Amino acid sequence: MLDDLELVFLLGHGYNALLGEFVRRLDAAGYGDLRPAHGFVFQALWGPGKTASELAEHLGVTKQAAGQLVDELERRGYVKRVAHPAGGRRRLVVLTEAAERHLRVAGETLHQLERELAEAIPLGELREGLVTLVRTLSGDHLPPLRPIW
């Protein structure tokens, strides 16, 4: 059955399987309060942070959807809103230490999962093929990777 799937569906099933295992391991590590969408937000905010509008653009979602994610993560202590360095009424959304701890655990978990998978399949070839696929279809500017709600 899998051998007959079109590439887009096979890629989707592979993504879901990998993400599902990653989330299961993060849940076991004590991060059951976070969804994959939150990880997309953390990645986008890594570093100096972003305004809610910049976050929405980066995620490819509406400003309202980005605002809901920020509100939820702020209530849980993973992000905070601070004054924008350029001044004015804009606010910058930045990660808290709790989010940075989560990113460290998530990174270690993902690298361990990749090491385990590399024992069964040639990930280097898969990675090269996927990079070529994305570059061929999108160039070097990556389109938003929409969060899974």
N, C-alpha and C positions, 0 to 999 in steps of 0.2 A: 504494500500500500504506500509506504513512504517513498519507494523508488519511483512511483508514478506521479508524485505531487509536482506541481509547477514550482519554480524557484521561489516566487514571492511567498507562497504558503509554507514551503520548507524553511525559508528564512524566518518567517513568523513563528512557526512551531519551535525552531531552535532558540529563538529569542525568548519565547515564553518559558521554555524548559529551563534555560540558563537563569533567567530572572527569578523564576519560581524557586529554584534551589538556593540562589543567593539570598532571597527574602527569608526562606526557611532558616537558613543559618544565622541571619541577622536577628530574627525572632528569638532563636535559641541563645543568642548573645545578649539578650535583654532589650532589644529595640523593636518589640512588637507594636509599639505605639506609632511607628512610622510606616508609611506606604511608599511604593516606588516613586510616586509623584514627588514626595518630599526629597528624595535623593536627587532628582533633577533640579529642584530648587537649590539644594545645598551646593551642587556643582556650579550652578549659575552664579551663586553669590560668593563663591570662594574668592578670597582676596579682599579687595576694597569694598565689595558690596555693590548694589545697584539700586536705582529707584524702582518703585513698583512698575512703572511704565517700561523701563528697560528690562525688567524681569519678564514681564508679559511678552515683550517682543522676542526675547531670547528663547522663551518656552513655546512661542507660537500659540499663545492663548489670549483671551481677552484680558483687559485690565481688571475687570471684576473677578475673573477666575484667579488671576495672580494675587489680587487683594485678599481673596478668601483663603488661599494657601498661606499667605503671610500672616493673616490674623490667627489662623489655626496654629501655625508654628510659633508665633509669638506667645500665645497662651500656654504652650507646652515648654517654653523657655529655650527654643532652638534658634530664634532670630530676635533681633530688636531693631527698632527704628531709631535712627540718630539724625542729628542735624546734618544737612548736606554741606560738604566743605566749601562749595561755591556760594553758600548762603541762600537767602530767599526762603520760600515756603516749602521747597522740596525737602523730602526726607529720604535718607539712605537706609536700605534694609541690609543689615550685616549679620553674620553668623555669631552665635555665642560660643563660649567654650564647650558647652554641651554638644552643639552641632559639630564642632571641630573634633571632639572625641569620637562622635559617631562616624565621621568621615575617615578617621584613622582606622577604626574597627572595620568599617565597610571596605576600605582599601585592602587591608590585610586579608579579609575574608575573600574578596574577589580574586586577589593574587593566588591565594591557596587553592581556590576552585579552579583557576586557570592551570595551575601546576598539576592538579589531579587530572584534569581533562587532557593535558598534554601527554600524559602517559598512555592514553587510549587513542588519540587522534593527532595528526600533524597540525597543530595550531598555527605554526609559522606560515604554512601554505594557505590555510584558511584565512588568516589575518591579511596576508598579501592580496589574496583574491578579493576580499571584502573592501580593502583600501582601493583597489583598482575599480571595483564596481561603483563605489561612492564617488570617486574622482571622475569617472566616466560620465555618470549621470548628474553630478552636482558641481563639479569643479572643485576648487580648493575651499570655497566658502560653504560651510556646512549649513544645511537648512535646519530649522528648529526640530529637535527630537521631542515630540509631544509626550508629556507625561501620561502614564496610565492611571486613570482615576479609580 
